[in-house]
Amino acid sequence: MKAVQLFGHRLDLLRAITQPIPEPKGNEVLVHLRATSLNYRDFALATGRYQTHLPLPFVPLSDGAGVVVAAGPQVREWRPGDRVIGHYTTAWQNGRFDERYHQSKLGGPLDGLLQEFRVLPETALVKTPEHLSDREAATLPVAALTAWNALQDLALPTGAWLLVQGSGSVSLFALQFARAQGLQVIATTTSENKMAILRELGAHEVLLTRDRPEWGKQVYQSADDRGVDGVVDVGGNVTLAQSLAALRGGGAIAMVGFLGGFDAAPDLTLPMLVKRARLLGQSVGSREHFQMMNRAISAQQIRPVIDRTFAFHEYRNAWEHVGSGSAVGKTVIDMAA
């Protein structure tokens, strides 16, 4: 079968390989992967921006969807022909997060899903929503579940104000979920070309923040001049100060990304205290969360936003596209193309 492995921290060290199709044993399931998708994490891993200590080589990509083709003798939940999606943090089934779960993540340190076939424990899969294609389903494991859990943790009431940042996949999923929950959403972007899609997805207001370093005040004023109740922050150190400026007293920030890197953030102690703000770190979600999210996606008939789809042999182009920052939504690799 065809696959890709990452041999170092440059994109030219992503290399196509051929390896045998594995056989499922015990409670394992063999999945024929039909589509995978990229997250910023995958670009950061491949370019040495994140977790450079992970053992190499490994098969990248945490997101993928396909069909069960074989199952071990102890499998009870799946049978051949079932459409499934991989669960990113395989050991996190339910309940409270444990730091040890980081070692069970697909696409580093465990081999990921940029391969034609993958054997996984039966508990590392969830059912694909019936209305979604495999390409659409492949976008859900990291970005959608991160956005879903961020909103669950923020626990905002109907009619509350939410700020989302940019047009990356986490922000777009957060916008879609928020509108389905009856929230009022303010979206920011640095590109005039991306304002239309944010409005189409239901943002009440879209603010162009290019050349406006103090955009938090503008967001605050747009939310009835009282500030937003919650923020889904994707930038980390480069956006947290403005997220706080946009927040109303007693509000909360779900910190989901690190687009700004890992340098020290500005001193946030005083604004955190003054606003009695809460900062909620996110680490995607459990399998139980994933199943809950998929039920909501099915009930609301939500469809992911796909920016571009690449053929398998164009995998490096897919990484470059994610790294360009130009994508609006998810970047997908069609394993059959």
CORNOR-V577522 format. One record per residue. N is the residue number from 1. PSI is psi in whole degrees, -180 to 180 (NA if undefined). Layout:
{{N/PSI} {N/PSI}}
This chain:
{{1/157} {2/149} {3/171} {4/139} {5/150} {6/119} {7/-9} {8/-169} {9/48} {10/151} {11/-27} {12/-7} {13/11} {14/117} {15/137} {16/139} {17/170} {18/134} {19/162} {20/153} {21/126} {22/163} {23/134} {24/143} {25/159} {26/-118} {27/25} {28/156} {29/137} {30/121} {31/131} {32/108} {33/129} {34/-25} {35/147} {36/166} {37/160} {38/149} {39/166} {40/-33} {41/-42} {42/-40} {43/-44} {44/-40} {45/-41} {46/-15} {47/13} {48/18} {49/-8} {50/133} {51/55} {52/-9} {53/-10} {54/137} {55/139} {56/155} {57/164} {58/159} {59/123} {60/177} {61/126} {62/-17} {63/135} {64/153} {65/152} {66/-149} {67/141} {68/130} {69/-19} {70/155} {71/146} {72/166} {73/-19} {74/0} {75/131} {76/-22} {77/-24} {78/156} {79/159} {80/136} {81/-17} {82/135} {83/129} {84/163} {85/140} {86/143} {87/121} {88/-58} {89/86} {90/-32} {91/-17} {92/95} {93/-42} {94/178} {95/-161} {96/146} {97/142} {98/134} {99/-26} {100/-19} {101/-21} {102/-29} {103/-7} {104/16} {105/135} {106/145} {107/27} {108/112} {109/-23} {110/151} {111/138} {112/-149} {113/13} {114/64} {115/154} {116/-38} {117/144} {118/129} {119/129} {120/152} {121/148} {122/-23} {123/2} {124/23} {125/153} {126/160} {127/138} {128/129} {129/134} {130/-31} {131/-5} {132/143} {133/169} {134/-37} {135/-45} {136/-43} {137/-32} {138/-10} {139/-8} {140/-35} {141/-38} {142/-60} {143/-50} {144/-45} {145/-34} {146/-47} {147/-43} {148/-49} {149/-34} {150/-45} {151/-36} {152/-42} {153/-37} {154/-35} {155/53} {156/142} {157/161} {158/134} {159/-8} {160/161} {161/133} {162/139} {163/129} {164/151} {165/121} {166/-169} {167/26} {168/173} {169/-40} {170/-45} {171/-40} {172/-40} {173/-42} {174/-40} {175/-46} {176/-46} {177/-40} {178/-44} {179/-38} {180/-25} {181/3} {182/24} {183/156} {184/128} {185/131} {186/128} {187/140} {188/153} {189/154} {190/4} {191/125} {192/-31} {193/-18} {194/0} {195/-36} {196/-45} {197/-36} {198/-38} {199/-42} {200/-34} {201/-4} {202/8} {203/133} {204/-34} {205/139} {206/122} {207/128} {208/114} {209/3} {210/134} {211/20} {212/81} {213/-24} {214/46} {215/-16} {216/-38} {217/-39} {218/-42} {219/-44} {220/-46} {221/-34} {222/-23} {223/64} {224/26} {225/32} {226/-6} {227/160} {228/153} {229/-27} {230/158} {231/136} {232/104} {233/121} {234/-10} {235/-24} {236/-122} {237/-23} {238/-8} {239/-16} {240/-41} {241/-42} {242/-31} {243/-43} {244/-40} {245/-30} {246/-16} {247/143} {248/166} {249/134} {250/6} {251/180} {252/149} {253/123} {254/112} {255/111} {256/-14} {257/174} {258/41} {259/-25} {260/2} {261/-162} {262/16} {263/160} {264/136} {265/163} {266/159} {267/112} {268/5} {269/-52} {270/-51} {271/-32} {272/-44} {273/-45} {274/-40} {275/-1} {276/46} {277/155} {278/138} {279/119} {280/107} {281/142} {282/144} {283/63} {284/-110} {285/172} {286/172} {287/-38} {288/-42} {289/-44} {290/-46} {291/-40} {292/-45} {293/-44} {294/-34} {295/-40} {296/-41} {297/-41} {298/-43} {299/-39} {300/-4} {301/43} {302/137} {303/131} {304/155} {305/118} {306/126} {307/-55} {308/152} {309/130} {310/151} {311/161} {312/-44} {313/-8} {314/23} {315/-38} {316/-36} {317/-35} {318/-43} {319/-43} {320/-37} {321/-44} {322/-43} {323/-23} {324/-21} {325/9} {326/-11} {327/143} {328/96} {329/-155} {330/150} {331/124} {332/147} {333/122} {334/114} {335/-21} {336/-14} {337/NA}}
